[in-house]
């Protein structure tokens, strides 16, 4: 298939491009490099199936019109602002990137009748005490979450109004090699790098908040299965490991020196979700998708990558 990946030079985007190429698809990447890095996809340039990187912005309609001339059959829309604190500090920019940008991509998908997979986030959910399914209430506790919910609703409206094949995916906290170690969502990479450097591991708040950590190759396996499934059209689908771990426990798993683990004031406590544990039963049933990489193995692979660079 001819496939476009917006945000394809980013962390998850790079791994998605890799898998799509391995499966024999022709892949184009659109990225403004605000979060992504050209070096992430350098290795693909010699692959004849890789049709290149366009450095451009989804807010610019001329750029989108030009790249969509390639007649895509499938668009994985990952391009977005990704930091909660940035969205709190500058909600206008986040709205323009994540809502208006998503609308622009949707319009091109409708014009060229191209299926669109929208990357949302587990940050859209209301606080929970048990596993979180797709029907769990949502609560936009930050402009980032609000923008993602707006994008979700627009994407699904094109399915209901036009029957354009679209779907929403909500992967839980994804980690692994190539994740930035200065991004607030990259807790595993941040902790591993600080441990390797002998620095303190700073935990926001009391550290009892839990995360369902999904290894990046399991995440992209889910994304691809969702994109290639006709049964997934019009759906919202979660994906997670099915295991949550407290940040205190994660820090102790990575760092064997308790004195190096510190607690610091939370930078955005109003947007904190205290328990994130994914119910992936819908992905299991609909897509036959199951995660394969344990947290311990994923940490090991991430640590080996960080040592190598």
C-alpha positions as CSV (number, residue, x, y, z in Angstrom):
1,X,0.0,0.0,0.0
2,X,0.9,3.7,-0.4
3,X,1.0,5.0,3.2
4,X,1.6,8.4,4.8
5,X,2.9,8.7,8.4
6,X,2.6,12.2,9.8
7,X,5.0,12.6,12.6
8,X,7.0,9.7,11.2
9,X,10.4,11.1,12.3
10,X,9.3,10.9,15.9
11,X,9.8,8.2,18.5
12,X,6.8,6.0,17.8
13,X,6.6,7.2,14.2
14,X,10.1,5.9,13.4
15,X,9.2,2.4,14.7
16,X,6.0,2.5,12.7
17,X,7.8,3.4,9.5
18,X,10.2,0.6,10.1
19,X,7.5,-2.0,10.5
20,X,5.5,-0.8,7.5
21,X,8.6,-1.0,5.3
22,X,9.4,-4.5,6.6
23,X,5.9,-5.5,5.5
24,X,6.4,-4.3,2.0
25,X,4.6,-1.0,1.9
26,X,5.6,2.2,0.2
27,X,6.0,4.8,2.9
28,X,6.1,8.6,2.9
29,X,6.8,10.7,6.0
30,X,5.6,14.2,6.8
31,X,7.2,15.9,9.9
32,X,8.1,19.4,10.9
33,X,10.9,18.0,13.2
34,X,9.5,19.9,16.3
35,X,9.6,16.6,18.2
36,X,11.0,14.2,15.6
37,X,14.6,14.0,14.3
38,X,15.8,13.3,10.8
39,X,18.4,11.0,12.2
40,X,15.6,8.7,13.3
41,X,14.8,7.7,9.7
42,X,18.2,8.1,8.2
43,X,18.6,4.3,7.9
44,X,15.6,4.0,5.7
45,X,16.8,6.3,2.9
46,X,18.5,3.5,1.0
47,X,15.3,1.4,1.0
48,X,13.5,1.8,-2.4
49,X,10.1,1.5,-0.6
50,X,10.9,4.6,1.5
51,X,9.7,7.5,-0.5
52,X,11.3,10.2,1.6
53,X,10.8,12.7,4.3
54,X,8.9,15.9,3.6
55,X,9.8,18.6,6.2
56,X,6.5,20.4,6.5
57,X,3.6,21.3,8.9
58,X,0.1,19.9,9.0
59,X,-1.1,23.4,9.6
60,X,0.0,24.4,6.1
61,X,-2.6,23.3,3.6
62,X,-0.4,23.8,0.5
63,X,2.1,21.3,2.0
64,X,-0.7,18.7,2.6
65,X,-2.2,19.2,-0.8
66,X,1.2,18.5,-2.4
67,X,2.1,15.4,-0.5
68,X,-1.4,13.9,-0.9
69,X,-0.9,13.9,-4.6
70,X,0.8,10.6,-4.0
71,X,-2.6,8.9,-3.7
72,X,-2.3,7.3,-0.3
73,X,-4.6,4.4,0.8
74,X,-3.8,4.8,4.4
75,X,-2.7,7.7,6.7
76,X,-1.3,7.2,10.2
77,X,-1.7,10.5,11.8
78,X,0.8,10.8,14.7
79,X,1.9,14.4,14.2
80,X,1.0,16.4,17.3
81,X,2.2,18.5,20.2
82,X,2.9,16.0,23.0
83,X,3.9,17.7,26.2
84,X,1.2,18.4,28.8
85,X,3.1,21.3,30.4
86,X,3.7,22.9,27.0
87,X,-0.1,22.7,26.4
88,X,-0.8,24.4,29.7
89,X,1.8,27.2,29.0
90,X,0.7,27.8,25.4
91,X,-2.8,26.3,24.7
92,X,-3.2,28.3,21.5
93,X,-0.2,26.7,19.8
94,X,-1.4,23.3,21.0
95,X,-4.9,23.9,19.7
96,X,-3.5,24.9,16.3
97,X,-1.1,21.9,16.1
98,X,-3.4,19.2,17.3
99,X,-7.0,20.3,16.4
100,X,-6.6,22.5,13.3
101,X,-3.8,20.3,12.0
102,X,-5.9,17.2,12.4
103,X,-8.8,18.8,10.6
104,X,-6.5,19.7,7.7
105,X,-5.3,16.1,7.4
106,X,-8.8,14.8,7.7
107,X,-10.0,17.0,4.8
108,X,-7.2,15.7,2.6
109,X,-8.1,12.1,3.5
110,X,-11.7,12.8,2.6
111,X,-10.7,14.5,-0.7
112,X,-8.5,11.5,-1.7
113,X,-10.6,8.8,0.1
114,X,-7.7,7.7,2.3
115,X,-8.3,5.8,5.5
116,X,-7.0,7.7,8.6
117,X,-5.8,6.3,11.9
118,X,-5.7,8.9,14.6
119,X,-3.2,8.6,17.4
120,X,-4.9,9.7,20.7
121,X,-3.7,9.2,24.2
122,X,-4.6,7.6,27.6
123,X,-4.4,11.1,29.1
124,X,-8.0,11.7,27.9
125,X,-9.5,9.5,30.6
126,X,-11.1,10.4,33.9
127,X,-9.3,9.1,37.0
128,X,-9.9,5.4,37.6
129,X,-9.4,2.8,40.3
130,X,-9.6,-0.3,38.0
131,X,-8.7,-1.2,34.4
132,X,-9.6,1.4,31.9
133,X,-11.7,0.3,28.9
134,X,-12.8,2.4,25.9
135,X,-16.1,3.2,27.6
136,X,-14.4,4.7,30.7
137,X,-15.4,8.4,31.2
138,X,-13.1,11.0,29.7
139,X,-11.9,14.2,31.4
140,X,-9.7,16.7,29.6
141,X,-7.6,17.8,32.6
142,X,-5.1,19.7,30.3
143,X,-5.3,21.5,26.9
144,X,-3.3,18.5,25.6
145,X,-6.1,16.1,26.5
146,X,-8.8,18.5,25.4
147,X,-7.2,18.8,22.0
148,X,-6.9,15.0,21.6
149,X,-10.6,14.6,22.5
150,X,-11.5,17.3,19.9
151,X,-9.4,15.4,17.4
152,X,-11.0,12.1,18.3
153,X,-14.5,13.6,17.8
154,X,-13.6,15.1,14.4
155,X,-12.1,11.9,13.2
156,X,-15.1,9.8,14.2
157,X,-17.5,12.4,12.8
158,X,-16.1,11.8,9.3
159,X,-16.9,8.1,9.7
160,X,-20.5,8.8,10.7
161,X,-21.1,11.7,8.3
162,X,-19.2,10.5,5.2
163,X,-18.4,6.9,5.9
164,X,-14.7,7.8,5.5
165,X,-12.8,4.9,7.1
166,X,-11.3,6.4,10.3
167,X,-10.5,5.1,13.7
168,X,-9.0,6.3,17.0
169,X,-6.3,4.5,18.9
170,X,-5.3,5.1,22.5
171,X,-2.0,3.5,23.3
172,X,-1.0,3.7,26.9
173,X,2.5,4.9,28.1
174,X,4.8,3.9,25.3
175,X,8.6,3.5,25.9
176,X,11.7,2.0,24.3
177,X,14.8,2.8,22.2
178,X,14.9,6.2,20.5
179,X,12.6,7.9,23.0
180,X,13.9,11.3,24.0
181,X,15.3,11.5,27.6
182,X,14.1,15.1,28.0
183,X,10.4,14.6,27.3
184,X,8.0,14.5,30.2
185,X,6.3,11.4,29.0
186,X,9.5,9.4,28.7
187,X,9.8,8.3,32.3
188,X,11.5,5.0,31.5
189,X,14.2,6.5,29.3
190,X,14.7,9.4,31.7
191,X,15.2,7.1,34.7
192,X,17.5,4.8,32.8
193,X,19.7,7.6,31.5
194,X,20.0,9.3,34.9
195,X,20.8,6.0,36.5
196,X,23.6,5.3,33.9
197,X,25.0,8.8,34.7
198,X,24.8,8.3,38.5
199,X,22.3,11.1,38.8
200,X,19.3,11.3,41.1
201,X,16.0,10.0,39.8
202,X,13.4,12.7,40.5
203,X,9.8,11.5,41.0
204,X,6.9,14.0,40.8
205,X,4.7,13.9,43.9
206,X,4.6,10.9,46.2
207,X,5.3,8.3,43.4
208,X,2.3,6.2,44.1
209,X,0.8,7.1,40.7
210,X,0.9,4.0,38.3
211,X,1.5,3.7,34.6
212,X,0.8,0.9,32.1
213,X,4.0,0.8,30.2
214,X,3.8,-0.5,26.6
215,X,7.0,-1.4,24.7
216,X,7.3,0.5,21.5
217,X,7.4,-2.5,19.1
218,X,4.3,-3.9,20.7
219,X,2.7,-0.5,20.3
220,X,3.4,-0.3,16.6
221,X,2.3,-3.9,16.1
222,X,-1.1,-2.7,17.5
223,X,-1.1,0.5,15.3
224,X,-0.5,-1.5,12.1
225,X,-3.1,-4.2,12.9
226,X,-5.6,-1.4,13.6
227,X,-4.8,0.4,10.4
228,X,-5.2,-2.8,8.2
229,X,-8.4,-3.9,9.9
230,X,-11.7,-3.0,8.2
231,X,-13.5,-4.1,11.4
232,X,-11.7,-1.4,13.3
233,X,-13.2,1.4,11.2
234,X,-15.3,3.8,13.3
235,X,-13.9,2.4,16.5
236,X,-11.9,3.7,19.5
237,X,-9.4,1.1,20.6
238,X,-7.1,1.0,23.7
239,X,-3.7,-0.8,23.9
240,X,-1.6,-1.5,26.9
241,X,0.4,-4.2,28.6
242,X,-2.3,-5.0,31.1
243,X,0.1,-4.4,34.0
244,X,0.6,-1.2,35.9
245,X,3.5,-0.2,38.1
246,X,3.9,2.6,40.6
247,X,6.5,5.2,39.7
248,X,8.3,4.4,43.0
249,X,8.5,0.7,42.0
250,X,9.7,1.6,38.5
251,X,12.5,3.8,39.9
252,X,13.5,1.0,42.3
253,X,13.5,-1.5,39.4
254,X,15.9,0.7,37.4
255,X,18.1,2.1,40.2
256,X,19.4,-0.1,43.0
257,X,20.5,2.8,45.1
258,X,17.5,4.1,47.2
259,X,19.4,7.2,48.2
260,X,19.4,8.3,44.5
261,X,15.6,8.3,44.3
262,X,14.1,11.7,45.2
263,X,10.6,13.1,45.4
264,X,10.0,16.6,44.0
265,X,6.9,18.9,43.7
266,X,4.6,18.0,40.8
267,X,4.7,20.5,37.9
268,X,1.1,19.9,36.9
269,X,-0.7,18.0,39.6
270,X,-4.2,19.0,38.3
271,X,-3.5,17.0,35.2
272,X,-2.1,13.9,36.9
273,X,-3.9,10.6,36.5
274,X,-3.2,8.5,39.6
275,X,-3.8,5.0,38.1
276,X,-3.4,4.0,34.5
277,X,-4.1,0.4,33.8
278,X,-5.3,-0.6,30.3
279,X,-8.1,-3.0,29.4
280,X,-7.0,-4.2,26.0
281,X,-9.7,-6.8,25.6
282,X,-11.2,-5.0,22.6
283,X,-7.8,-5.0,20.8
284,X,-7.4,-8.7,21.8
285,X,-10.8,-9.6,20.3
286,X,-11.0,-7.3,17.3
287,X,-7.4,-7.3,16.2
288,X,-6.0,-10.5,17.7
289,X,-3.3,-8.2,19.2
290,X,-1.4,-9.1,22.4
291,X,1.7,-7.5,23.8
292,X,4.8,-9.7,23.8
293,X,7.6,-7.8,25.5
294,X,7.6,-7.7,29.4
295,X,8.5,-4.6,31.3
296,X,11.7,-6.1,32.5
297,X,12.8,-7.1,28.9
298,X,11.7,-3.7,27.6
299,X,13.8,-1.9,30.2
300,X,16.8,-4.1,29.3
301,X,16.5,-3.3,25.6
302,X,16.1,0.4,26.3
303,X,19.1,0.4,28.6
304,X,21.2,-1.4,26.0
305,X,20.3,1.3,23.4
306,X,21.1,4.2,25.7
307,X,24.5,2.6,26.5
308,X,25.2,2.2,22.8
309,X,24.8,6.0,22.2
